[in-house]
Amino acid sequence: MAVKTTAAGKMDKRTKEYKELKERLAKARASKAKASTTTKKTTTTLKKTASGKVDKRTKEGKAVCERMAKARKAKNSLANRLKRLFR
């Protein structure tokens, strides 16, 4: 499929090939947008208490607490304290 070009070297917008190409691009963009919106719906199902906090009795809640404790401990490490001191 040879798309005709103008004197400036751009694709001639009046041709049938150009119009078909634009249709295909529009369909591709629409399907890409549709696919991206369906994949963003993956959320975690953490059990929460009545006040809205994560329930620490569940397996997932315990894992969250463990990660937070590890982050708190790393925040106060000697290396991080020295970094904060010499900023």
C-alpha positions in Angstrom: 0.0 0.0 0.0 1.7 3.2 -1.2 0.4 6.3 0.5 0.6 9.3 -1.8 2.5 12.3 -0.4 2.3 16.0 -0.9 5.1 18.1 -2.2 6.2 18.8 1.3 6.6 15.1 1.9 3.6 14.7 4.2 0.8 12.1 3.6 -2.0 13.3 1.4 -5.1 13.5 3.6 -7.5 13.3 0.7 -6.6 9.7 -0.3 -8.5 6.6 0.5 -5.4 4.9 2.0 -4.9 7.8 4.4 -8.5 7.6 5.6 -8.2 3.8 6.1 -5.0 4.3 8.0 -6.6 6.9 10.3 -9.6 4.5 11.0 -7.2 1.7 12.0 -5.3 4.0 14.3 -8.5 5.2 15.9 -9.6 1.6 16.5 -6.2 0.7 18.0 -6.3 3.7 20.3 -9.8 2.8 21.5 -8.9 -0.8 22.1 -5.7 0.2 24.0 -7.7 2.7 26.1 -10.3 0.0 26.9 -7.6 -2.5 27.8 -5.9 -0.1 30.1 -9.0 0.7 32.0 -9.9 -2.9 32.6 -6.4 -3.8 34.0 -6.5 -0.9 36.6 -9.3 -2.5 38.5 -7.0 -4.9 40.4 -7.3 -3.9 44.1 -6.4 -5.7 47.3 -9.1 -7.0 49.5 -7.7 -6.1 52.9 -10.2 -6.6 55.8 -10.7 -3.4 57.7 -12.1 -2.7 61.1 -15.2 -0.5 61.8 -13.0 2.5 62.1 -11.5 1.9 58.7 -8.0 0.7 59.7 -6.5 -2.5 58.4 -7.5 -5.5 60.5 -4.2 -6.8 62.1 -5.6 -10.2 62.9 -5.7 -11.3 59.3 -2.8 -12.8 57.4 -2.6 -9.8 55.1 -2.8 -7.4 58.0 0.0 -9.1 59.8 2.1 -8.8 56.6 1.4 -5.1 56.4 2.4 -4.6 60.1 5.6 -6.5 59.5 6.5 -4.4 56.5 5.7 -1.2 58.4 7.9 -2.3 61.4 10.7 -3.1 59.1 10.4 0.4 57.5 10.3 2.1 60.9 13.4 0.2 62.0 15.3 1.2 58.8 14.3 4.8 59.1 16.1 5.0 62.4 19.2 3.1 61.3 22.6 4.6 61.8 23.2 5.0 58.1 20.0 6.9 57.6 20.6 9.0 60.7 24.0 10.0 59.2 22.4 10.8 55.9 19.9 13.1 57.6 22.7 14.7 59.6 24.8 15.6 56.5 22.0 16.8 54.2 
